[in-house]
Amino acid sequence: MMDKLMIVEGSLENVDGGFAFLGRLPYYRGLGLSMIEDIQVTIDGEVIPRENVRFSVRGKTYTLDEMETVYDDRWNFGEKALITALKPGGLAPGAHKLEMAVRNRVSYLPFVPTTKCVKELALAA
Amino acid sequence: MTSQIKRGVSLYSYQNETFQGKMTLEDCIRVSAELGARGIEIIGEQSFWGWPEVGVAQADIDNWHALIKKYDCVPVSHDYMLDYKRYKGRPMPFEEQVASVKKDIDFGAALGMPFIRSLVSIAPEVLVAAAPYAEEKGIKLLTEVHAPLHFDHPWIIRMAEMFQKSGSPALGFLPDMGMFLDKFPPVWRAKFERLGVPAHIADYIVKAYEDRVLSEYVILEVQNMGGVGPAIAMAETLRHNAAFEPKRMLDYMGMIHNIHGKFYEMTADYVEPSIPYDRIVEVLKQGGYNGYICSEYEGNRWIEDAEEPDSVEQVRRQQVMLARLLGEPETPALKAAA
């Protein structure tokens, strides 16, 4: 659910040391960060290594490994998190194919769902 | 004669709009009130950012009460989750689960809720242990009986026996009407066809569902027909859904205190094509049910790939249907936009 809404339109930008975009949790509620098992970012077919992904909400930034033991912070329902990919030099201006795949550990589900969103976003020059 | 059954809405119904910031909490309560659906149910952590890990500011709780008062509504249920898989690789210890439920009891009480909803997977031992605290706070813990589970399933029967043996009035049920799925929902079929399921396979699955063929036989037959991927997935929905009998609620009516009026689609002529609300409401009347039926629109996730859901219109149509079935003299209507 909410697959198409995960990547926020118009949010792709270059930042110091890589690029970033706004992402939302594809779920009808929020989740404690320890239950976010993975956020995989792929840009133009290139998978960003897990250790090079950063997750930021309300001014706090975490690595994906750190999030596994964060029990006092959340990714709220519909909340736009800043997802940063460390990639020296960032991205060239123009259109880019961005994929975001989120894997959650949901208590009541007898499986671990992964939800993916693919969007073509333009990076301002 | 007008029934004692009351109408409400679970704000889950408006999730597509609230997720995108197109509707606020006030919008959700206002439109529900306009439709005469004065009972308001929420998923706590959907309507209140921060719950449970970070917490909720008193100002947000005050705002909730102000909105409920402003629109003359009634708090019905806080649906909590209990994330017993919070720790990677190990389940949450029993005592911590009980403590977590108590925290949600406190939150429900702070919101003025008579009920909090427990997911069906929560162990009855946890609920029985939390029940005395719920009684103190004037809250009932209602386990949501939801497909593929149903009132004849051994898990539910065991749970009911434990609830009764405990003697606590704080333990009961909240049935989700999706368990009475009479026909294969047209919006499910359409979604699977968009994913590539051939029409003849979709026809077969819809017919097999109406014929009540065992899910495993349907899956095998779809494989024999050459079905792959989405065709198998469409057949597998029969593992998780079945046309259970609404009359089974009668055995538990004394323990049923809230109802999820699940629906996948309301047509322009006020019909839910897959869930037999006429039979359901008859059973509830027969059982003397006098609580709320809260609209729970879940068609959003079946159509969002093709069109933007119009949750308010869908809820309006279901409320019109419910008002008619309950014998209300007036037809629910939204106020014209100012």
Interface residues (C-beta under 8 A of the other chain):
Chain A: M1 M2 D3 K4 L5 R24 Y28 R29 G30 L31 G32 L33 S34 M35 E37 E68 Y71 D72 D73 R74 N76 F77 G78 E79 R105 V106 S107 Y108
Chain B: Y12 Q15 N16 T18 F19 Q20 G21 I43 E45 Q46 W49 G50 P52 E53 V54 M81 L82 D83 Y84 K85 R86 Y87 K88 L119 V120 S121 N300 R301 E304 D305
